[in-house]
Amino acid sequence: MMPAGTFSIPGKPVLPGQTLASGQQATLGVMGGGQLGRMFVQAAQEMGYFTAVLDPDPASPAGLVSHFHIQTPYEDEQGLAQLMQRCEAITTEFENVPSPALVTLGAHRTVAPNAKAVAIAQDRIAEKAHFVACAQGTPDSVPPAPYAAIDSAELLQAVPAELLPGVLKTARLGYDGKGQVRVKDRAELAAAWDQMGRVPCVLEKLLPLKDELSVIVARGATGQMVNLPAQRNIHRDGILAVTEVHPGNLPPALAERALRATRAIAEQLNYVGVLCVEYFVVDDGSPEGTLVVNEMAPRPHNSGHYSLNACDVSQFELQVRTMAGLPLPQPRLHSPAIMLNLLGDLWHRDSGAGGKAKAPPWLELLKLPGVHLHLYGKLSARPGRKMGHLTITGASWDTVCITALAAAELLGIDPWTPSAGAGAA
């Protein structure tokens, strides 16, 4: 049992730099030690908090920069007890933290987001059902693509013909394009389900897409909610490659509808924390297209990393504020921005298969104006591994585009066609 009077009253703000009755400094904790945890830790420390990370990896990026690193598995009772002893509030940096661990923590400490919200995001079947319920409950919501849940041979046989061709996705543990395969007909569907081990899956109808976007909101325990501007995203091989943010990146009505839908999803969950919801823009023949909701992430998101350099409040500061019970100011985009994901492939592009990794040309890259380099402290560069990101800001959208394309050429990243629009935010 925790000493009485050591920690703040539940619901009372945890103030930066606060010294508790025990003499301990106010400490915020995070389950998971990856790059999202690292950037959360850095934001919390900037505001004056001590931090604690629970992650089994001794070289975890977040653990390396935190005040305390608890090196245990996520469901280890002693590790969870240590985290609770250290911290007044706890968050998570990835959605696959075991939800029973969050239930245990939530019985004794403020946990944001809570175990229920994380559990829904962990399971595509539950997630789709939540999206459908939201779409039926409020005109502000956006439905998912037509889909069917498959967890038995009977449900496999009952899949409606109009869902083919489609994309078969495992219900759990799929991310960055993993755990999914396109199928054209029933034979390919059955073979793909067999290959996946007949685990629970979701079959989504394959739709003609014209764009992708995401919206990040932060909701406090009082219900106050703020948001970052809608982000236009480009994925390659299922992994986010480019994010663009500026006043003309998306049709205003489309961006506004996505924002309203994201707020509705957060409200229906009674969510506390930072939430990202991804959307597809379906090419239906209209000038703007039609929105469908794809998935949600109960945490800061890769597509929001630009906010560290282009906004006056980043997604990670919002994460700190929501869990500590602090006020939530509406973030302001002060510069148009492009974010480029830096994958481990860039370290191997000149080395060939099995060759020695070589760092990208940082000196040449950092000569470019408005370039902000963020590396995550990972000790080995592997193909597909997120090693860092690059944010390019500038006074005008045209300037940002020119610099970003020059940076991409230096790095060996394939070019893309930037969204239309010009001018500073």
C-alpha positions as CSV (number, residue, x, y, z in Angstrom):
1,M,0.0,0.0,0.0
2,M,1.2,3.5,-0.8
3,P,2.0,5.8,2.1
4,A,-1.0,8.0,3.0
5,G,-0.6,11.7,2.0
6,T,2.4,11.0,-0.3
7,F,0.5,11.7,-3.5
8,S,-1.9,14.4,-4.6
9,I,-5.6,14.1,-4.3
10,P,-7.0,12.3,-7.5
11,G,-8.3,14.9,-9.9
12,K,-6.2,17.6,-8.5
13,P,-3.6,19.0,-10.9
14,V,0.0,17.7,-10.6
15,L,2.0,20.9,-10.8
16,P,5.4,21.2,-12.5
17,G,8.2,21.1,-10.0
18,Q,5.9,20.2,-7.2
19,T,7.4,18.7,-4.1
20,L,5.1,16.1,-2.5
21,A,4.5,15.6,1.2
22,S,7.0,12.7,1.1
23,G,9.7,15.1,-0.2
24,Q,9.6,13.3,-3.6
25,Q,9.4,15.5,-6.8
26,A,6.2,15.2,-8.9
27,T,6.9,12.4,-11.3
28,L,5.0,11.3,-14.5
29,G,5.3,7.8,-15.8
30,V,5.1,6.1,-19.2
31,M,4.5,2.5,-20.2
32,G,6.9,1.8,-23.1
33,G,10.3,3.1,-23.9
34,G,10.3,3.8,-27.7
35,Q,10.6,7.2,-29.5
36,L,7.1,8.4,-28.5
37,G,8.0,7.7,-24.9
38,R,11.3,9.5,-25.3
39,M,9.7,12.6,-26.7
40,F,7.0,12.5,-23.9
41,V,9.8,12.3,-21.3
42,Q,11.6,15.3,-22.9
43,A,8.5,17.4,-22.9
44,A,7.7,16.5,-19.3
45,Q,11.3,17.3,-18.2
46,E,11.2,20.7,-20.0
47,M,8.1,21.5,-17.9
48,G,9.9,20.6,-14.6
49,Y,8.6,17.0,-14.0
50,F,10.6,14.0,-13.0
51,T,9.9,11.0,-15.3
52,A,9.8,7.2,-15.0
53,V,9.8,4.7,-17.8
54,L,8.7,1.0,-17.6
55,D,10.3,-0.9,-20.5
56,P,12.2,-4.2,-20.5
57,D,14.8,-3.0,-23.0
58,P,17.9,-1.7,-21.2
59,A,18.7,0.5,-24.2
60,S,15.2,1.8,-24.8
61,P,15.2,5.4,-26.2
62,A,12.9,6.7,-23.5
63,G,14.7,4.8,-20.7
64,L,18.0,6.3,-21.7
65,V,16.8,9.9,-21.0
66,S,14.4,9.4,-18.1
67,H,15.1,10.0,-14.4
68,F,14.0,6.4,-13.6
69,H,14.0,3.4,-15.9
70,I,12.2,0.3,-14.6
71,Q,13.5,-2.6,-16.6
72,T,10.8,-5.2,-16.3
73,P,8.1,-6.8,-18.5
74,Y,4.9,-4.8,-18.8
75,E,2.9,-7.1,-16.6
76,D,5.5,-7.7,-13.9
77,E,3.9,-7.0,-10.5
78,Q,7.1,-5.6,-8.9
79,G,7.7,-3.4,-11.9
80,L,4.1,-2.0,-11.8
81,A,4.4,-1.5,-8.1
82,Q,7.7,0.5,-8.6
83,L,6.0,2.6,-11.3
84,M,3.1,3.4,-9.0
85,Q,5.4,4.2,-6.1
86,R,7.3,6.7,-8.3
87,C,4.5,8.3,-10.2
88,E,1.3,10.3,-9.7
89,A,0.1,9.9,-13.2
90,I,0.9,7.4,-15.9
91,T,0.4,7.2,-19.7
92,T,1.3,4.8,-22.5
93,E,3.4,5.3,-25.6
94,F,2.0,2.5,-27.7
95,E,-1.4,0.8,-27.9
96,N,-0.2,-2.8,-27.4
97,V,0.7,-2.4,-23.7
98,P,-1.3,-5.2,-22.0
99,S,-4.5,-3.6,-20.9
100,P,-4.6,-5.7,-17.6
101,A,-1.5,-3.8,-16.6
102,L,-3.3,-0.5,-17.2
103,V,-6.2,-1.8,-15.2
104,T,-3.9,-2.5,-12.3
105,L,-2.2,0.9,-12.5
106,G,-5.6,2.7,-12.9
107,A,-6.8,1.3,-9.6
108,H,-4.2,3.3,-7.8
109,R,-3.1,6.1,-10.0
110,T,-4.3,8.5,-12.7
111,V,-3.9,6.6,-16.0
112,A,-4.5,8.5,-19.3
113,P,-5.8,7.1,-21.5
114,N,-7.6,4.5,-19.5
115,A,-7.5,0.7,-20.1
116,K,-10.9,0.6,-21.8
117,A,-9.9,3.1,-24.5
118,V,-6.6,1.3,-25.1
119,A,-8.3,-2.1,-25.3
120,I,-10.6,-0.9,-28.0
121,A,-7.7,0.5,-30.0
122,Q,-5.9,-2.9,-29.6
123,D,-8.6,-4.8,-31.4
124,R,-9.7,-3.8,-34.9
125,I,-13.1,-5.6,-34.4
126,A,-13.9,-3.6,-31.3
127,E,-12.5,-0.4,-32.9
128,K,-14.7,-0.8,-36.0
129,A,-17.7,-1.4,-33.8
130,H,-17.0,1.8,-31.9
131,F,-16.7,3.8,-35.1
132,V,-20.0,2.4,-36.3
133,A,-21.7,3.2,-33.0
134,C,-20.3,6.8,-33.2
135,A,-21.5,7.2,-36.8
136,Q,-25.0,6.1,-35.7
137,G,-25.1,8.2,-32.6
138,T,-24.1,11.6,-34.0
139,P,-24.2,13.4,-37.4
140,D,-20.6,14.6,-36.8
141,S,-19.1,11.1,-37.1
142,V,-17.7,9.3,-40.1
143,P,-18.3,5.6,-40.8
144,P,-15.5,3.1,-41.5
145,A,-15.1,1.4,-44.8
146,P,-17.6,-1.5,-45.4
147,Y,-16.2,-4.5,-43.5
148,A,-16.8,-7.9,-42.0
149,A,-15.4,-9.5,-38.8
150,I,-14.0,-13.0,-39.4
151,D,-13.2,-15.3,-36.5
152,S,-14.7,-18.6,-37.6
153,A,-15.1,-20.7,-40.8
154,E,-18.8,-19.9,-40.8
155,L,-18.2,-16.1,-40.8
156,L,-15.6,-16.6,-43.5
157,Q,-18.1,-18.3,-45.7
158,A,-20.7,-15.6,-44.9
159,V,-18.6,-12.7,-46.1
160,P,-20.7,-10.6,-48.5
161,A,-19.5,-10.7,-52.2
162,E,-19.5,-6.9,-52.3
163,L,-16.6,-6.7,-49.9
164,L,-14.3,-8.3,-52.5
165,P,-11.7,-7.3,-53.5
166,G,-10.7,-6.3,-50.1
167,V,-7.9,-6.1,-47.5
168,L,-7.7,-8.7,-44.8
169,K,-6.2,-7.4,-41.5
170,T,-5.5,-9.2,-38.3
171,A,-7.7,-7.9,-35.5
172,R,-4.7,-7.5,-33.2
173,L,-1.0,-6.5,-33.4
174,G,-1.0,-5.1,-36.9
175,Y,0.8,-1.8,-37.5
176,D,2.8,-0.1,-40.2
177,G,1.3,-2.3,-42.9
178,K,2.0,-5.6,-41.0
179,G,-0.7,-8.2,-40.5
180,Q,-2.6,-7.4,-43.7
181,V,-2.9,-8.6,-47.2
182,R,-5.0,-7.7,-50.3
183,V,-7.4,-10.4,-51.6
184,K,-9.3,-10.4,-54.9
185,D,-11.7,-13.3,-54.4
186,R,-13.0,-15.9,-52.0
187,A,-10.2,-18.3,-52.8
188,E,-7.5,-15.7,-52.0
189,L,-9.4,-14.7,-48.9
190,A,-9.5,-18.3,-47.5
191,A,-5.8,-18.8,-48.3
192,A,-4.9,-15.5,-46.6
193,W,-6.9,-16.4,-43.5
194,D,-5.2,-19.8,-43.4
195,Q,-1.8,-18.1,-43.7
196,M,-2.6,-15.8,-40.9
197,G,-3.3,-18.8,-38.6
198,R,-7.0,-18.3,-38.7
199,V,-6.8,-15.6,-36.0
200,P,-9.6,-13.1,-35.7
201,C,-9.5,-10.7,-38.6
202,V,-11.3,-7.9,-40.3
203,L,-12.0,-7.8,-44.1
204,E,-12.3,-4.3,-45.4
205,K,-13.7,-3.5,-48.9
206,L,-10.9,-2.1,-51.1
207,L,-11.8,1.5,-52.0
208,P,-10.3,3.9,-54.5
209,L,-8.4,6.4,-52.4
210,K,-7.4,9.9,-53.4
211,D,-5.8,11.0,-50.1
212,E,-5.1,10.2,-46.5
213,L,-5.3,12.4,-43.4
214,S,-5.2,12.4,-39.6
215,V,-6.5,14.5,-36.8
216,I,-4.9,14.7,-33.3
217,V,-7.0,15.9,-30.4
218,A,-6.2,16.3,-26.7
219,R,-9.0,15.9,-24.1
220,G,-8.7,16.6,-20.4
221,A,-10.6,15.0,-17.5
222,T,-13.0,18.0,-17.4
223,G,-14.0,17.4,-21.1
224,Q,-12.0,20.3,-22.5
225,M,-10.7,19.4,-25.9
226,V,-8.2,21.0,-28.3
227,N,-6.7,19.9,-31.6
228,L,-3.8,20.2,-33.9
229,P,-4.6,21.1,-37.6
230,A,-5.6,18.2,-39.8
231,Q,-2.5,16.6,-41.4
232,R,-2.2,15.3,-44.9
233,N,-0.3,12.0,-45.0
234,I,1.5,9.9,-47.6
235,H,2.2,6.3,-46.8
236,R,4.7,4.0,-48.5
237,D,4.6,0.2,-48.0
238,G,2.1,0.8,-45.1
239,I,4.5,3.1,-43.2
240,L,4.0,6.9,-42.9
241,A,6.5,8.6,-45.2
242,V,5.5,12.3,-45.4
243,T,3.2,14.6,-43.5
244,E,2.2,18.0,-44.8
245,V,0.6,20.7,-42.7
246,H,-0.4,24.2,-43.9
247,P,-3.6,26.1,-44.5
248,G,-4.2,24.7,-48.0
249,N,-3.2,21.1,-47.4
250,L,-6.8,19.8,-47.4
251,P,-10.2,21.1,-48.6
252,P,-11.5,23.1,-45.6
253,A,-14.9,21.3,-45.4
254,L,-13.1,17.9,-45.4
255,A,-10.7,18.9,-42.7
256,E,-13.5,20.3,-40.6
257,R,-15.6,17.2,-40.9
258,A,-12.6,15.0,-39.9
259,L,-12.1,17.2,-36.8
260,R,-15.7,17.0,-35.8
261,A,-15.6,13.2,-36.2
262,T,-12.5,12.9,-34.2
263,R,-14.0,14.9,-31.4
264,A,-17.1,12.7,-31.4
265,I,-15.0,9.6,-31.2
266,A,-13.1,11.0,-28.2
267,E,-16.3,12.1,-26.5
268,Q,-18.0,8.7,-26.9
269,L,-15.0,7.1,-25.2
270,N,-14.9,9.8,-22.5
271,Y,-11.3,9.8,-23.5
272,V,-8.5,11.5,-21.5
273,G,-5.2,12.0,-23.3
274,V,-3.9,12.6,-26.8
275,L,-5.8,10.7,-29.5
276,C,-5.0,10.4,-33.2
277,V,-7.6,9.2,-35.7
278,E,-6.6,8.4,-39.3
279,Y,-9.0,8.8,-42.3
280,F,-9.1,7.8,-45.9
281,V,-10.5,10.2,-48.6
282,V,-12.4,8.0,-51.1
283,D,-12.5,9.0,-54.7
284,D,-16.2,9.0,-55.4
285,G,-16.1,11.3,-58.4
286,S,-16.7,14.5,-56.4
287,P,-14.1,17.2,-56.3
288,E,-13.3,16.6,-52.6
289,G,-14.1,12.9,-52.1
290,T,-15.7,11.2,-49.2
291,L,-14.3,10.5,-45.8
292,V,-14.1,7.0,-44.1
293,V,-12.4,6.4,-40.8
294,N,-9.5,4.0,-40.8
295,E,-8.1,3.6,-37.3
296,M,-7.2,5.3,-34.1
297,A,-4.1,5.5,-31.9
298,P,-4.5,6.2,-28.2
299,R,-1.3,8.2,-28.0
300,P,0.7,10.8,-29.8
301,H,1.3,9.9,-33.4
302,N,4.0,9.9,-36.1
303,S,1.9,12.4,-38.1
304,G,2.0,14.9,-35.3
305,H,5.8,15.1,-34.8
306,Y,5.9,18.3,-36.9
307,S,4.2,20.0,-33.9
308,L,7.5,20.0,-32.0
309,N,8.8,22.7,-34.5
310,A,5.8,24.2,-36.2
311,C,3.3,24.7,-33.3
312,D,3.5,26.7,-30.1
313,V,2.2,23.6,-28.2
314,S,3.4,20.2,-29.3
315,Q,1.4,16.9,-29.1
316,F,3.8,15.8,-26.4
317,E,3.2,18.8,-24.2
318,L,-0.5,18.2,-24.7
319,Q,0.1,14.6,-23.5
320,V,1.8,16.0,-20.4
321,R,-1.0,18.5,-19.7
322,T,-3.8,16.0,-20.1
323,M,-2.4,13.5,-17.7
324,A,-1.3,16.1,-15.1
325,G,-4.6,17.9,-15.2
326,L,-3.2,21.2,-16.5
327,P,-5.1,23.7,-18.8
328,L,-5.2,22.9,-22.5
329,P,-4.5,25.9,-24.7
330,Q,-5.5,25.6,-28.4
331,P,-2.3,24.9,-30.3
332,R,-1.3,27.4,-33.0
333,L,0.4,26.5,-36.2
334,H,3.0,29.3,-36.6
335,S,4.8,27.8,-39.7
336,P,3.8,25.6,-42.6
337,A,5.7,22.3,-42.2
338,I,6.6,19.0,-43.9
339,M,7.7,16.0,-41.8
340,L,9.8,13.2,-43.4
341,N,10.1,9.8,-41.7
342,L,13.7,8.6,-41.4
343,L,13.7,4.8,-41.7
344,G,16.7,2.5,-41.2
345,D,16.7,1.9,-44.9
346,L,18.4,5.3,-45.3
347,W,21.5,4.0,-43.4
348,H,21.8,1.1,-45.9
349,R,21.0,2.6,-49.2
350,D,24.7,2.6,-50.4
351,S,25.8,-0.5,-48.6
352,G,23.9,-3.2,-50.4
353,A,22.3,-6.3,-48.8
354,G,24.1,-7.2,-45.6
355,G,26.5,-4.3,-45.9
356,K,27.6,-2.0,-43.1
357,A,25.3,0.8,-42.1
358,K,26.4,4.3,-43.1
359,A,24.9,7.5,-41.6
360,P,23.0,9.8,-44.0
361,P,24.7,13.0,-45.1
362,W,23.8,15.1,-42.0
363,L,26.3,17.9,-42.8
364,E,24.8,18.6,-46.2
365,L,21.3,18.2,-44.9
366,L,21.8,20.6,-42.0
367,K,23.0,23.3,-44.3
368,L,19.4,23.6,-45.6
369,P,17.4,26.4,-44.0
370,G,14.4,25.5,-41.7
371,V,15.6,21.8,-41.2
372,H,15.0,20.3,-37.8
373,L,16.6,16.8,-37.2
374,H,15.2,14.5,-34.6
375,L,17.0,11.2,-34.0
376,Y,15.5,8.7,-31.5
377,G,18.7,7.3,-29.9
378,K,18.3,3.8,-31.4
379,L,21.6,2.0,-31.5
380,S,21.1,0.0,-34.7
381,A,19.5,1.0,-38.0
382,R,17.4,-1.8,-39.6
383,P,15.3,-1.5,-42.8
384,G,11.8,-0.4,-41.9
385,R,12.8,0.8,-38.4
386,K,11.9,4.3,-37.5
387,M,15.2,6.0,-36.6
388,G,14.0,9.6,-36.5
389,H,12.2,12.3,-38.4
390,L,13.0,15.5,-40.2
391,T,10.7,18.6,-40.0
392,I,11.1,21.4,-42.5
393,T,9.5,24.8,-41.6
394,G,9.6,28.1,-43.4
395,A,7.9,31.4,-43.9
396,S,5.9,30.2,-46.9
397,W,4.6,26.9,-48.2
398,D,6.5,27.2,-51.4
399,T,9.8,27.6,-49.5
400,V,9.0,24.6,-47.3
401,C,8.3,22.4,-50.4
402,I,11.5,23.4,-52.2
403,T,13.6,22.6,-49.1
404,A,11.8,19.4,-48.3
405,L,12.3,18.0,-51.8
406,A,15.9,19.0,-51.6
407,A,16.3,17.2,-48.3
408,A,14.5,14.1,-49.7
409,E,17.0,14.0,-52.6
410,L,20.0,14.2,-50.3
411,L,18.5,11.4,-48.1
412,G,17.5,9.2,-51.0
413,I,13.8,9.5,-50.3
414,D,11.5,9.2,-53.3
415,P,9.9,12.6,-54.3
416,W,6.2,13.2,-54.1
417,T,3.8,15.9,-55.3
418,P,3.1,18.4,-52.5
419,S,-0.4,19.6,-51.9
420,A,-1.5,22.8,-53.5
421,G,-1.5,26.1,-51.6
422,A,1.0,28.8,-50.6
423,G,1.6,31.3,-47.8
424,A,2.6,31.2,-44.2
425,A,0.2,30.2,-41.4
